[in-house]
Amino acid sequence: GWQEGRESFDRTIQIPGVPQAQGIGTANARQKSQFLDPFWVRRKFQMPRFEPGKRVWLRLGGVLPAAEIYLNGNYVGYTKSSRTQQRVDVSGFVRSGDENLVAIKVCDFPKVRLDGMYEWQELSMIWSGVYRPVRLEITDQVSLVDEYIQPRLAQSRADVTFALSHPSPSPLRVVLKAMDGRRTLGSAEATLPAGQTEGRAEVKLGRFITWYPTHPKLYTMETLIYREGGRQPIDRSWLRFGMREIST
C-alpha cells in the first residue's frame, strides 16, 4: 500500500503546505485550485541513533480536515482536531540509526469534529493538507503527555495542570514560562514528588491582552521537565493559550 512505500507518487508537494495553494487540482476563481479528494503524502528520513529506553514522538502541527498517520507501514495514530497539534508515541515503530518512512493520509472530517470557530472567508475557500510542520522528538522515558491551561483573568494568572507518561523514581522539577513572542509574561516552578504523574502550578502574569474574536491574542506556555539536579530538560512542550473566560 501507499503507507509501505510500494507504489510511486507522480507529484510532489511542499510541507507545510496545501495542494490548493500549489496548483494541484482544477482552476478556481476563489483560490489557486480546487481539490477535495483524500490524498497521501509521505517521505523517507534518516533517524539518528538514540539510546535504548528513550521515547520518540512524531509531532504534527496541524492537518485539515483529519489524517491517518503511518510509520514504516504501521498505523500509529489519527488526528483528533484540525486546529491543534498532536504528538504520537512512535517509539515501538521507528528504526534507530536507519532509514524510515512516514506516510500521512489526509482524509475526510471525523464523525466528531473539534474545529472550533470558523470565519466567513474560510467557508468560501476550501483547503486541506498538512499546513503546519512535522517533526520528531526524542525524550526520556518519563515525558509530558497532557497539559491544560485555565485562565484566571481576575487574578491575572494561568493555572496549569500537567500529566506525565510514567511516575519518576525521583522528584522532578517543572518550569513553566508564559511567553509573548520573546518576552516572558510570567513564570513559575513546581516540584513533582517521586511516584506521582500529575501536578499543577499557578503562573502569575504581567500585563496581558484578553482574547476576543476580533483580536484573538494568543500566548505560549513553555513547560520544561528536569530531573532533580539536572541541567538539561528531559522533556519540554509549547502550548498556545488565550486569556479569556466563558460563563453563563
Disulfide bonds with the S-S distance in Angstrom:
none
